[in-house]
């Protein structure tokens, strides 16, 4: 019997694996010996097939010479021990350390998946440093994947990657959408609105994800402050707050409702009338297509990545990035056009079904791997 080839999947966090890679893992584990290295990897035990090996690896999110060196040495040892035919990495820190360790241990096929650039909002030395990191990852990789077409064009134009050594799977995104999980539920809409004493006629804006300045949260809070006295509307912020300044902006405002990290985002998408992603940088905007799968249109920044997730005036709307007045203007527009939002929501669902259903992406990824290592 022919022995299975080994694939190593490396990510900084288990959350990234759980959010984007589970369907891929299920399929890949049928054809390859699959190992996953990340922080708190064993937390994935009940989510992945039993034949997938999980290894806890301490990735520190911010640069830390001692911890990063230790992690690199352990990662290199694991590469030597397991002799993978292919490595695939997600996130800059995991990508950088995996690119070097897999290169020096002569892993035949080294793949990194670009999902957004840290340096886009940086200045000076920090910007140069993170750009160099991305260039090193690319130069040491056999090939790279990018999770949106507009991001790939941006990286090529900035001489980070080349056209020849890069690809986007189908229409973009890493894992696509589980359309059976992400679907509109009227019961969830009624139940959660009742919990917060919000009527069916009240308008709900929703942001879901990490809550920090780079996501444009301060902009949307300020824009909402400018409209909340004019209309009966609420702003829901769902996810972990990473900037304390944001806590001060929302306290004592009864119209801004904060919920922490959630494991059931689909329930929140059903509550809202429009999903908002005012981000300054985004590789693709996976939450936009998850929202769309729940028949929820989106209002997002007109930046690369998000450009791929929204079709203007068909599945959502754009605003100028970082422009509070334009965000306010668009918020007022959607408040007055609820019937239009329902039409856009239906179109968003159909687009996800046709272009971003998770099995479509998984089939394409399997084809891609097979073409590289078989």
N, C-alpha and C positions, 0 to 999 in steps of 0.2 A: 504493500500500500504506500502510495506517495505521501511523504511527510508534508504537512502544511507549512507554508512560509509564515514568518513572524512579522507582525506589524506592531510598532510601538506608537501610541498616541500620548502626547505630552501637552499638558495645559497647566497654567498657574493655579487654577482653582477647580474644584469638583463641580462648582456651580455652573461653570461654562460647559463642562461635559454634559451635565444633567439638562441644561437648557437647550443645547444645540445638537448634541451628537448621539443621543440614545437610539434613534432609529437607524442611524448609520452603524452603530456598534452591534446592534442585533443582527443586521445583515452580514456585516464583515466577519463576525465571529463564526459564521457558518462555513466560511471559506479559508480563514486565516487564524493562526494563533494570535490572539490580540492581548496586548498588555497596555494598561493605562497608568501613567505616572502623573500625579498631581497632589496638591495639598488635600489632606483629608480624603484620600481616594476610597478608603473603606466605607465612607458614607454612601457610596454608589452601589454597595453590595446587593441591595434588594431591587435595584433599577436595571442592572445589566445581567446578561446570561451568566450562568454559573461557571462556564468555561473561560470567562474573561478574567485575567489576572490583574489585581489591583495593588498598586504600590504607592504608599504615602511618600511624598517627596516635598520637602520644605522649601517652597518658593516664597521669597519675600517680595512683596509687591513693589516697594521702592528700592533703589540701588543700595546695597549693603555689601561691601567688599568681602567681609568674612563669611557671612551667611551664603552669599552667591558663590563664593569659591568652594565652600563645603558642598553645596548642592550640585555644582558642576562636577566635582570629583565623584560624588555618588552616582550621578547620572552617567558619567563616563564608564564607571565600573559596571553599571547595569547594561550599558550598550555592549561591552565586551562579553559579559556573562550570557546575555540573551541572543546576541548575534542577529538582530532584526534585518529583514530584507528591505524594509521601508520604515521611515519615521515620519510622522506628521505632527506638527506643532501648531498650537493656537496661543495667541497673546504674545506681546513683545518679549517679556522676560523669559518665558518658556521657549519661545522661538530662538532667541539669541543663544541661550545655553545649549539647547538641543542642536542647533546648527553647528556649533563648534564641536561638541562631543561626538555627534554622529559623523562629522567630517573626519576627525582625527582617528576614529575607530573604523573608518572606511565602510560605513553603511552604504550600500549600493544606491539606494533611492532615498533622497532627503527632500521632504516636502514641507513647506510652511504655508499657513493660511492667513493672509492679511485681512484683518477685520476692523481696520481703522488706524489712524496715526496719532500717537501721543503728541508728536512735535507740532502738529498743525496749530495748536493754541499757545505754543511756547515761543520765547524770544531769546535772542543772544546765544550763549553757550549751551543752554539747555536744549534749544531747538537743534543746534548743530550736533549735539551728542546723540539725541534720539534718531536723527536722520542717519547718522553713521551706523547706529544699531540696526536699522532697517536695511541699509546697504550691505552690511556684513551678513545678515540673515539671507538676503537674496543671493549674494555671491557664493555662499557656501551651500546653497540649495541646488538640487538638480532641476527643480521646477517649483513654482509657487502658484497657489490658488489665491484668488481675490474674491471677496464676497459681494462685489457689485461692479458693474461695467464702468460706471462713472469714476469709482475709486481707482480702478485699473488704469484708466486714461490719465488720471491725476498723477499716479505713481510713475507712469511712463514719462509724462511731461516733465516731472521733477528728477528724472534720471535715477530713480530708486530701483526700478525693475525694467526689464526689457519686454517687448512684445512677444518675442520668440519663446521666452522661458516662463510665461505667465498665462493663466487661464481663469475664466469665470464659468462655473457650472450653470448651464441653462440661463435663467434670467436673474441669477444672483441669490444671495443668502447662504448661510452655512448649512442649516438643517431643514429649511422649509417649514411648513406648518402641518401639525396634526389637525386636520379639518374635522375630525370626529370629536376631538377635545375642545377645539376653539370654534364654538358655534354659539349663536345668540340663544339666550335663555330668558324668556319672559318671567319665569319664576324667580330667577336670580335678580332680575331688574326690580321686581316688586318687593322681594324680601329685603334686599339691601337698602333700597330707598326708604322703606318703612322703618328700618333700623335707625336711620339718620333723620327721620321725620321730613323726608323730601317727597313732594307730591309728584304725580306723573307729569304735570305741566311744568315743573321746574326744570331748568336747563342745567346739564352737568358737563363741565369740561373735565377731562381726565388726563393726568400724566402718570405713567407707570414705569418705574425703572430706578436706577441709582439717582439719588437727589443731590446734585452738586452744581457748581457754577458752570462747568463746561457743558452741561445739559441745557443751559439757558433757563434754569428754573427761576432765577431772580427776575428775568425779563418777563416771564409769563405771570408771575405774582404781581409785578408792578402794573402790567397791562390789565390784569383782572381787577386790581384796586380801582382802576379808572372806569370800569363798567359796572361794578357790582351794585352801585347805588341807582343805576338806571334800569336794571333788569333783575328779575328774580333768578339768579343763577348761582351755581356752586362750583368750586374748583377742588377736585380730589387729587391729592398727591399720594401715590402709593409706592413705597419702596424705602430703603434705608437712607437716612439723611447723613451726608458725609461732610457738610459744611455747617458749622454752628450758627453762622450769620443767617442762614435760611430759617432756622428755628425762631429767631427773633422777628423775622418778617411775617410769620404766619400766626404767631401767638395772639390770642385775644380776637382773632377774626373768625366769627362763627360761620362765615361763608366758605372758608378754606378748611377742608377736612383732610387731616393727615392720618394715613394708615402706614404701618411699617411694612417690612418685607412680607410678600405673599407667595404662597405656593399654588394659588388658584387664580392666576391673572384673568382667565376667561370669565370669571364671575364679575370682575370689575369692568371688563369691556362691555358686558351686557347692561351695566348700570348707566353708562355714559351716553351722551348725545354726539360727542366728537372726541377723538383722541388727539392729544397735543404733544409734539416732540420739537421743542424750540432749540435743539442742540446746536452747538458750535462745530462739533465734529462727530461724524457718524460713519462707520464703515458701510452700513446698509440700512439699518432701521428695522430690525426684525419685529419689534413690537408693533410697528405699523401694519405689517401683513398679518400678524396675529389678531390685531384689532379688526382689520378688514375681514378676516375669516369669521368674525363675530358680527358682521354687517355694520361695523363702525368706521365711518370715514375719518380722515386724519387732516390735521393742520400742522404742517412742519416747516422747518427752516429750508430755504432754497439753497441747499449745499449738496456737494457730491455725496453719494450714498443714499440720502433721503430722496434724491431725484429718481432713483430706481424703484423706490418703494411706493411712491405716490404718482399717479397720473393726474396732472393738473386738470381741475374742474370735472374729472370723471370718477376718481376715487378719493379725492381730497383737494386741499388747497395749500399754497405756499405763502410764507411771509419772508420778508427780508431778515437774514440772521442778525440777531442782536438789536433789532429795531423795535423798541417797545410800542411806538406809535403805530407801526404797521401791524404788529400783533393785535393791538387793541382794535384797530380798524377791521381786521379779519374776524375777530371774535364777535364784534357787533354784527358783521355781515351774516355769520352762521346763526346767530341768535334769531335773526329775522327771516331765516330761510330753512325752517325745520323740514318742510316737505322735500326740499332739494336734498337735504342730508340723508333722508331715507332712501332716495333714489341712488345716491352715491354709495351708500352702505351696501345696497344690493349688488351694485357693480363691483365693489371691492371684494365681496365674497366670491363672485364668479371669477374674478381675476386670480384670486388665490387658488381656487379649485383647478384652474387651467394651467397656471404657471408656477405655483409654489407649494403644491401638495408634497409632503415630506418624502413619499415613496419615489416621486420623480427625481428628487435630488439624490436620494440614496442609490438608485439605479445608475445614475450618471457618475457618482463618485466611485462606485464599484467598477464601472467600465474604465474610469480614469486610472485607478490603481492597477487593474489587470493589464492595461496597456503599458504601464511603467515597469512592472516587475515580473510579468509572465512571458 
